Amino acid sequence: MPEWAKIFSLLQQFIEDNELPSISQIAEDNADPYRVLFSTIISLRTRDEVTLSASHRLFERAPDLQTLMETDEAEIAELIYPAAFYRNKAAGMKKCAAILLNEYSGNIPGDRDKLLKLPGVGRKTANLTLNLGFGINAICVDTHVHRISNRAGWVNTKTPDDTELALEKILPEKYWIPLNEILVSYGQKVCTPQSPHCSECVITGHCKRIDVGKSR
């Protein structure tokens, strides 16, 4: 069994000296579930710096659900450009806003199953919204969390959804919320997809380096 307390202590020290991922920065400024949900939608397959600037433009124009629903879809697309699939995301945001206003009285539900019914919302987006918008324990698995968890040998899974379920069985619940922001930052800077910086790794003693060929 991994020594979770040591692993997270080492990783937390690393995070303190580095910039948080974009959604964590947005939640740190304002943990409103509305902002967390829609900035996470923007972030999908989009670089952090683009997510931050696009989210700030969107929330300046549409600080609440009602304004978002009343904003023209083309304008939303322009505001979040150059986020990946910005036109599709703009259309999905409009639909989300309408559903939330009509079916949930303008409230973002703090329930995974309800969030997953919204257009463009998958498990990563739903769980991150629960984490940062509501403080609800859930394991948010993106490509970084999936890759590092398998590379370190904590789990042996094929998909992010499988990784989420596997981690739920072995990871103490107190680490569920910090897991994503810590491993996203670490995966961007140290444990990269190709040629990871193993010489700089702070948890090298807790990593089996599975499928690591070339490293730095």
C-alpha positions in Angstrom: 0.0 0.0 0.0 1.4 3.4 -0.9 2.6 5.6 2.0 0.0 8.3 1.3 1.0 10.7 4.1 4.6 10.9 2.9 3.6 11.1 -0.7 1.2 14.0 -0.2 3.5 15.8 2.2 6.3 15.8 -0.4 3.9 16.8 -3.2 2.3 19.6 -1.1 5.7 21.1 -0.6 6.3 21.1 -4.3 2.9 22.8 -4.9 3.6 25.6 -2.4 6.5 26.7 -4.7 4.6 26.5 -7.9 1.5 28.0 -9.5 -1.8 26.2 -9.0 -3.8 24.9 -12.0 -6.2 27.3 -13.6 -9.5 26.1 -12.0 -7.8 26.1 -8.5 -6.8 29.7 -9.1 -10.3 30.7 -10.1 -11.8 28.9 -7.1 -9.2 30.5 -4.8 -10.4 33.9 -6.0 -14.1 32.9 -5.9 -15.3 29.4 -5.1 -18.8 30.1 -6.5 -20.0 26.7 -8.0 -21.1 28.7 -11.1 -17.6 29.9 -11.8 -16.0 26.5 -11.0 -18.4 24.6 -13.3 -18.2 26.9 -16.3 -14.5 27.5 -16.1 -14.0 23.7 -15.9 -16.0 23.3 -19.1 -13.8 25.9 -20.8 -10.7 24.1 -19.5 -11.3 20.8 -21.3 -8.4 20.2 -23.7 -7.3 23.8 -23.2 -4.1 25.2 -21.8 -4.3 26.8 -18.3 -3.3 30.3 -19.5 -6.1 30.3 -22.1 -8.6 28.9 -19.6 -7.8 31.7 -17.1 -8.1 34.6 -19.6 -11.2 33.1 -21.2 -12.9 32.5 -17.9 -12.2 36.0 -16.7 -13.7 37.5 -19.9 -16.8 35.3 -19.6 -17.5 36.1 -16.0 -16.9 39.8 -16.4 -19.6 39.8 -19.1 -21.8 37.1 -17.5 -21.3 37.0 -13.7 -24.4 34.8 -13.2 -26.5 32.2 -14.9 -29.3 34.6 -15.9 -26.9 36.8 -17.7 -25.1 33.9 -19.3 -28.4 32.5 -20.7 -29.3 36.0 -22.1 -25.9 36.4 -23.7 -25.8 35.5 -27.4 -24.1 32.2 -28.2 -21.8 33.8 -30.7 -20.7 36.4 -28.1 -20.0 33.6 -25.6 -17.9 31.8 -28.3 -16.0 35.0 -28.9 -15.4 35.6 -25.2 -13.9 32.1 -24.6 -11.9 31.9 -27.8 -9.3 30.4 -28.3 -10.4 27.6 -25.9 -10.6 24.3 -27.7 -14.0 23.7 -29.3 -15.1 27.1 -28.2 -18.2 27.1 -30.4 -19.4 23.8 -29.1 -18.7 24.9 -25.6 -20.6 28.1 -26.1 -23.6 26.2 -27.3 -23.4 23.8 -24.4 -23.1 26.6 -21.8 -26.2 28.2 -23.1 -28.1 24.9 -22.7 -26.6 24.3 -19.3 -27.7 27.8 -18.1 -31.2 27.2 -19.3 -31.5 23.8 -17.6 -30.1 25.1 -14.3 -32.4 28.1 -14.3 -35.5 26.1 -15.3 -35.0 22.9 -13.4 -32.8 23.9 -10.4 -34.0 27.4 -9.7 -30.7 28.9 -10.8 -28.6 26.8 -8.4 -25.7 24.5 -9.4 -26.6 21.1 -7.9 -24.0 19.6 -5.5 -24.8 16.1 -6.8 -22.7 14.2 -9.3 -25.6 12.4 -11.0 -27.4 15.7 -11.6 -24.3 17.4 -12.9 -23.6 14.6 -15.3 -27.0 15.2 -16.9 -25.9 18.7 -18.0 -24.6 19.2 -21.6 -20.8 18.8 -21.9 -20.4 17.7 -18.3 -18.4 14.5 -17.7 -17.1 12.9 -14.6 -14.0 15.1 -14.4 -16.0 18.3 -14.6 -18.7 17.1 -12.2 -16.1 15.9 -9.6 -14.0 19.1 -9.8 -17.2 21.1 -9.4 -18.0 19.1 -6.3 -14.4 19.5 -5.0 -13.8 23.2 -5.5 -17.4 24.5 -5.7 -18.9 22.6 -2.7 -16.0 21.1 -0.8 -17.5 17.7 -1.4 -15.0 14.8 -1.4 -14.7 13.2 -4.9 -11.8 12.0 -6.9 -11.3 14.1 -10.1 -9.2 12.2 -12.6 -7.9 13.9 -15.7 -5.0 12.7 -18.0 -2.4 13.8 -15.4 -4.0 12.0 -12.5 -4.6 8.9 -14.7 -1.0 8.9 -16.0 0.8 9.5 -12.7 -1.3 7.0 -10.7 -0.5 4.3 -13.2 3.1 5.3 -13.7 3.7 5.3 -10.0 2.1 1.9 -9.7 -0.7 2.9 -7.4 -3.3 1.5 -9.8 -3.3 -0.5 -13.0 -6.1 0.9 -15.1 -6.9 1.6 -18.7 -9.2 4.7 -18.5 -9.6 7.7 -16.2 -13.0 6.4 -15.0 -11.4 3.1 -14.0 -8.6 5.1 -12.2 -11.2 7.0 -10.3 -12.9 3.8 -9.1 -9.6 2.2 -8.3 -8.3 5.2 -6.3 -11.5 5.3 -4.3 -10.7 1.9 -2.9 -7.1 2.7 -1.8 -6.8 6.5 -1.3 -7.8 7.9 2.1 -10.8 10.3 1.6 -8.9 13.3 3.1 -6.7 13.3 0.0 -9.5 13.1 -2.6 -9.9 16.9 -3.1 -6.2 17.9 -3.2 -5.3 14.9 -5.5 -6.3 16.7 -8.7 -4.7 20.1 -8.2 -1.5 18.5 -6.9 -1.1 16.0 -9.7 -2.2 18.3 -12.5 0.5 20.8 -11.4 3.1 18.0 -11.0 2.1 16.4 -14.3 2.6 19.7 -16.1 6.0 20.5 -14.7 7.7 17.3 -13.6 5.9 14.0 -14.4 5.2 15.0 -18.0 3.7 12.6 -20.6 7.0 12.2 -22.5 10.5 12.2 -21.0 9.4 12.9 -17.4 11.9 14.8 -15.2 12.6 11.9 -12.9 15.8 13.5 -11.7 13.7 16.3 -10.2 10.9 14.1 -8.8 10.2 14.5 -5.1 8.4 11.1 -4.9 10.9 9.0 -6.8 11.1 6.6 -3.8 7.3 6.1 -4.1 7.2 5.6 -7.9 7.7 2.3 -9.8 8.3 4.3 -13.1 6.0 1.9 -15.0 6.4 2.2 -18.8 8.9 5.1 -18.4 11.5 4.8 -21.1 13.4 8.0 -21.7 13.5 10.4 -18.8 15.4 13.5 -17.7 
